[in-house]
Amino acid sequence: MKTIKHLEDLKEVKISNDREFFSATHEEIKNGATTDVYFLRTQDILMHLGIDGKIVTAEIFARKKGVFAGLPEVKNLLKDKNIEVWSLDEGDTFEPKETVMRIIGPYNEFGTYETVILGILASSCGWATAARDLKDAVPDKPVLCFGARHVHPAVAPVMERAALVGGADDASCILGAKLKGREPKGTVPHAAFLIAGDTLPIAKAYSEISPSDEKITVLVDTFKDEIEESLRVADLLGDRLYGVRLDTPSERGGVTPNLVYELRQRLNQKGYDKVKIIVSGGLTPERIKELSESGADAFGVGSYISDAQPIDMTMDIKEVEGKPIAKRGRIPGRIENKKLKKIM
């Protein structure tokens, strides 16, 4: 597919009847197939007037505060364009209306990518900000992101990578973790225990097939009372057991502070004070803080991150040929931000 810049180019966009997935390919994103069509009309009108190559300064700002993420994708999108780009670093925080990126150059070099740039930043910043909220609640304890099951697989790696940028300690999605230079982390799902019919055979096999440095963590809410099951597993694995995971479903009241507290005391009484308690299931910053105070050591979070709302991003033209300009309601000229760095 050739690069789409004008309405005439839409004739070249063909959808194959045997297309397997609806998500855009890397080539389709780079070639402009995911932009809003009105940017093509804009290019046609400006070209007709002979002004599509005017040098403009465009600035992007966010509607609410957050954590900046998605920069590498934007750089890759724009890397061959005759433009100058200034940006926050990934992981930087920003306030409402703060300039997070500035693009300077001929409008016809980047104008059609406005939709794509804003979409990349909006989603990535939303996920990164949610992860930061969680980490701020328990800064001294691990937070694992496993929200891939809640989003389309095409964006699951983007989401989990953004969570790592925001502060999550690990991610379970293979590609998401690898994209950030990490190894994916996770234990064993309920399915294994249900198929085996008991927790202990799975715990034993898990220990036997894993490297000696593997941190063996076992789910303990499948069949029996969580405390009874935790003690059974601890008796079986001894020092090989790193932690037990509570994922009690909402139908049984979920994981509560009282359950965590009792489990911690019971483990300690049996000499298993080094066994960690990992909790998951509908966690929020408020809940993990409360569970942490009750004795939980680590947290697996899915939906709080995956369900995070994108942070609305806006791109404004602030200069044309060096002259300050803006739509009504906005201030003409650049909004300076000393945190911006030249990246292109």
Residue pairs with C-beta under 8 A, 6 or more apart in sequence:
1 12
1 13
1 27
1 28
1 31
1 33
2 9
2 12
2 31
3 9
3 30
3 31
3 32
4 10
4 12
4 13
4 31
4 32
4 33
4 35
4 40
4 112
5 32
5 40
5 43
5 108
5 112
6 40
6 43
6 44
6 47
7 37
7 40
7 41
7 44
9 40
10 37
10 40
13 33
21 154
23 152
23 153
23 154
23 155
24 33
24 34
24 154
28 34
29 77
29 116
30 76
30 77
32 112
32 113
32 116
34 115
34 116
34 119
35 112
35 113
35 114
35 115
35 116
36 114
36 115
39 111
39 112
39 114
39 115
40 112
42 111
43 52
43 108
43 111
43 112
46 52
46 54
46 107
46 108
47 108
52 106
52 107
52 108
52 111
53 106
53 107
53 108
54 106
54 107
54 320
54 321
55 104
55 105
55 106
55 107
55 320
55 321
55 322
56 104
56 105
56 106
56 107
56 317
56 319
56 320
56 321
57 102
57 103
57 104
57 317
57 318
57 319
57 334
58 102
58 103
58 104
58 110
58 114
58 315
58 316
58 317
58 318
59 99
59 101
59 102
59 103
59 315
59 316
59 318
59 334
59 335
60 99
60 100
60 101
60 102
60 103
60 117
60 118
60 121
60 313
60 314
60 315
60 316
61 97
61 98
61 99
61 100
61 313
61 314
61 316
61 335
62 94
62 96
62 97
62 98
62 100
62 125
62 311
62 312
62 313
62 314
63 96
63 97
63 311
63 312
63 313
63 314
64 96
64 311
64 312
65 93
65 94
65 95
65 96
65 129
66 93
66 94
66 125
66 126
66 128
66 129
66 311
67 91
67 92
67 93
67 94
67 125
67 128
67 129
67 131
67 132
67 165
67 166
67 167
68 88
68 89
68 90
68 91
68 92
68 93
68 94
68 100
68 121
68 125
68 128
69 90
69 91
69 121
69 124
69 125
69 127
69 128
69 161
69 162
69 165
69 166
70 90
70 120
70 121
70 123
70 124
70 125
70 158
70 162
71 87
71 88
71 89
71 90
71 343
72 90
73 120
73 124
73 158
74 85
74 87
74 101
74 117
74 120
74 121
75 85
75 343
75 344
77 113
77 116
77 117
77 120
78 85
78 103
78 110
78 113
78 117
78 344
79 344
81 105
81 109
81 110
82 105
82 106
82 109
83 103
83 104
83 105
83 106
83 109
83 110
83 344
84 103
84 104
84 105
84 342
84 344
85 101
85 102
85 103
85 104
85 342
85 343
85 344
86 101
86 102
86 103
86 104
86 340
86 341
86 342
86 343
87 100
87 101
87 102
87 340
87 341
87 343
88 94
88 100
88 101
88 337
88 339
88 340
88 341
89 339
89 341
90 165
91 128
91 165
91 166
92 339
93 132
94 100
97 335
98 335
98 337
99 334
99 335
99 336
99 337
99 340
100 121
100 313
100 337
101 117
101 121
101 340
102 334
102 340
103 110
110 117
114 315
117 315
118 313
118 314
118 315
119 310
121 311
121 313
122 310
122 311
122 312
122 313
123 155
123 158
123 159
123 162
123 310
124 158
124 162
124 165
125 162
125 310
125 311
125 313
126 162
126 308
126 309
126 310
126 311
127 158
127 159
127 162
127 163
127 166
127 305
127 306
127 308
128 162
128 163
128 165
128 166
128 167
129 166
129 308
129 311
130 163
130 166
130 304
130 305
130 308
131 143
131 145
131 162
131 163
131 164
131 165
131 166
131 167
131 168
131 305
132 166
132 167
133 285
133 304
134 143
134 167
134 168
134 283
134 285
134 288
134 299
134 301
134 304
134 305
135 143
135 166
135 167
135 168
135 169
136 167
136 285
137 285
137 286
137 288
137 289
137 292
138 288
138 289
138 292
138 299
141 292
141 296
141 297
141 298
141 299
142 169
142 170
142 297
142 298
142 299
143 167
143 168
143 169
143 288
143 298
143 299
143 301
144 168
144 169
144 170
144 171
144 172
144 185
144 186
144 298
144 299
144 300
144 301
145 159
145 160
145 163
145 164
145 168
145 170
145 171
145 172
145 173
145 176
145 301
145 302
145 305
146 160
146 171
146 172
146 173
146 186
146 280
146 300
146 301
146 302
147 156
147 159
147 160
147 163
147 301
147 302
147 303
147 304
147 305
147 306
147 307
148 156
148 157
148 159
148 160
148 172
148 173
148 176
148 302
148 306
149 302
150 302
150 303
150 306
150 307
151 159
151 306
156 173
156 175
156 176
157 173
157 175
157 176
157 179
158 176
159 173
159 176
159 305
159 306
160 168
160 171
160 172
160 173
160 176
160 177
161 171
161 176
161 177
161 179
161 180
163 171
163 176
163 305
164 170
164 171
164 176
164 177
164 180
164 182
165 180
168 301
168 305
170 177
170 182
170 184
170 185
171 177
171 180
171 182
171 184
171 185
172 184
172 185
172 186
172 300
173 184
174 184
176 184
177 183
177 184
177 185
178 184
187 206
187 216
187 217
187 218
187 219
187 245
188 202
188 206
188 218
188 219
189 219
190 219
190 222
190 247
192 202
193 199
193 202
193 219
193 222
193 223
194 222
196 202
198 223
199 218
199 219
199 220
199 222
199 223
199 224
199 229
199 232
199 233
200 232
200 233
200 236
202 218
203 216
203 218
203 233
203 236
203 237
203 241
204 236
204 237
206 216
206 218
207 216
207 237
207 240
210 216
215 242
215 243
216 237
216 240
216 241
216 242
216 243
217 242
217 243
217 244
217 245
217 276
217 278
218 233
218 237
218 241
218 243
218 244
218 245
219 244
219 245
219 247
220 226
220 229
220 230
220 233
220 244
220 245
220 246
221 229
221 246
221 247
221 248
221 249
222 229
223 229
224 232
226 244
226 246
226 248
226 259
226 263
227 262
227 263
227 266
229 244
230 244
230 263
230 266
230 267
230 275
231 266
231 267
231 270
231 272
233 241
233 244
234 241
234 244
234 267
234 270
234 272
234 275
241 272
241 275
242 275
242 276
243 275
243 276
243 277
243 278
243 297
243 298
244 263
244 275
244 276
244 277
244 278
245 278
245 279
245 280
245 300
246 255
246 259
246 260
246 263
246 277
246 278
246 279
246 280
246 281
247 255
247 279
247 280
247 281
247 300
248 254
248 255
248 256
248 259
248 281
249 281
250 281
250 282
254 281
254 282
255 279
255 280
255 281
255 291
257 290
257 291
257 293
257 294
258 294
260 277
260 279
260 291
260 294
260 295
260 296
261 294
261 295
263 277
263 295
264 277
264 294
264 295
267 273
267 275
267 277
276 297
276 298
277 295
277 296
277 297
277 298
278 296
278 297
278 298
278 299
278 300
279 288
279 291
279 296
279 298
279 299
279 300
280 299
280 300
280 301
280 302
282 303
283 291
283 299
283 300
283 301
283 304
284 304
285 304
288 296
288 299
288 301
291 299
292 299
316 326
316 327
316 330
317 325
317 326
318 324
318 325
318 326
318 330
318 332
318 333
318 334
318 335
319 325
319 333
319 334
324 332
324 333
324 334
325 332
325 333
326 332
326 333
